[in-house]
Amino acid sequence: MKVLVLTGPESSGKSWLAAELQAHFGGVLVDEYVRWFIEQNPRDTCLADIPEIARGQLQWEDDARARQPSLLILDTHLLSNILWSQTLFGDCPAWIEQALLARQYDLHLLLSPDQVDWKDDGQRCQPDLSERRAFFDATLTWLETHQQPFQILQGNWAERRFQALQAVTLLLNP
């Protein structure tokens, strides 16, 4: 089983690209738990919600891993929970990073916020490109610090799709 993660700032194409990759390669796609959580709890999310959100994301990931697909596509993983918790609340429970580091991920596709427009969907909160770039930089720093395999995707939507298809082809056929 190869485990692929789409990561990066909001409105950079993660969910769209995850669906495109699943349509092209098959496999199992795990959505972003926090979106479901926010729909179920229509109020401002707080620091006390972060552990429940992280446990939910892990459970969805574990359920998909148990199916042993040849390709597991994660629309996000705990790194987003960590960075959003730090961004919004200035803190994050330490166990979340430990849980993230205990897992194996074969490739992270890190999506740049540049060259694509921000779209409001009712849950997004960073319309300012500089905020999305800071989130991108924090993601990149974490991936490099923890020596995680990654590839940066940038350009317009078609270019991102092409880069992702190439990356996943190489992942599946080394």
N, C-alpha and C positions, 0 to 999 in steps of 0.2 A: 504494500500500500504506500502510495506517495501522498504526502499531505502538503497542500498548497494553501497559503494564506494571502488574502488581499488586505492590505493595510495602508494607512495614510489618513490624511485629513478628510473631513466631510466634503461631499459634493465633488469628489475627484473620480468617481466612476466605479467604486468597489462593487456595489451590488449589481449594477448593470453588467460589469465585466465578469463577475462570478457566474451570472446566468448565461452569458455568452460562452464562457468556457465549458460550463456543464452541457450546453446544447451541442457544442462541438466535440467534446471528448467523452461525454457521459460522466459517470461517477456520482458521488453524493455531494450535495451542496448543503452546508449548514449556514442558516441565516444569522443575522445579528440579534441576539437575545434582547438587548436593551430596547430595540424598537418595539418588540412585543410587550416588554415590561412597561414602557411608557404608555402604550395604548391601553393596557390593563389598569394603569394607575395614572389617570389624567390629572396630575398635579406636578409641582416642581419637584424634581428628583433631588435628593439630599445625600450627604456623605453616608448616612446610615443605610441607604439603599444599595450602595456599591457591593457589599459582600453578597447580597441576594442576586444581584445582576451577574456578578462573576460566577457564582455557583450555577446559575441558570445557563450561562454560556458554556461552562465546563460540562454540564449534564448533556446539553445538546451535542457538543463535540464528542463526548464519550459514547453517547448512543449511536452516533454515526460511525465512530471508530469500531464499535462492536460489530458492525455490519461488514467490516473488512472489504471496502470497495477498493478497486485498483487505484482510483483517484478520489481523494477527499478534498473538497474545495471549501475553505472557510472564508465566509464573507468578512469575518473579523476574528480576532481572538483576544485573549486577556490583555495584550499590550494596549489596545484601545481603551479598555476599562481603566487600566493604570493611568494612562496619559490624560484621559478625560477627568478622572477623579482628581489628579494633581492640578489640572487646568482650572476646573470649576471650584474645587474645595481646598486646594493647597495641601492635600494629604491623600494617602491611599493605604489600606491595610497591607502590611508587609507580606502576608501569606499569599497574596495574589501574584506577586512577582515570583515567589518561590514555586508556586503551582505552574506558572508559565514556563519557568526554566526547567522544570521536571519533565517536560514533554518534548517530543521530537517533531520538528517541522522541516520539511525538505526544501521548501522555497517560499520566500515572502516576496510578493510583488508589491512594491512600495509606489503608490501613485502620487505623482506630483500635483499640487494645486494649480500650477501654471497652465495657461493656454486653454482652460475650460472654464465656463461660467459657473458661478455659484447659483444654486437653485434652492429656494425656500420650500421646504416640505412640511413645515409645522413643527419639526423636531430639531432642525439645524439651528445653530446659534453663532456661526462665525462667517458673516457675510464679508468681512474685511479680509482681503487676500493676505495681508501681513500676519494675521492670526493663523490662517491656514498654513502659511509658510512656516511659522514657528512650530506648529503641530507636526508638520512634515520633518522639520529639523530635529525635533525631539524624538520622533520615530526612528529616523536615520541614526541618530546618536545611540539610541538603545540597541538597535540591530548591530551596529558596529561594535559597541562595547561588549556585547554578549556573543560576538562572533557567529551571528545567525546568517544563514545563506539568504541573499536578497538580490533583487534586480529592480532598478528604478524604471518606472514607466512614465513617459511624458509625451507631450504633443497633443494633437487633437484626438477626438474619439476614435477615428479610424486608425491612427498611428498607435494608440494605446492597445487597441484590439489586436493589431498585427504583432506588436511586441510581445503581448501576452501569449498569443498563439504560438509564436516561436519559442518562448521560454518554456511553456508547458510541453511542447513537442520534445524539446531537449531533456526536460525532466523525465518524461516517460520513456524516451529512447536515447539513453546516454551513449 
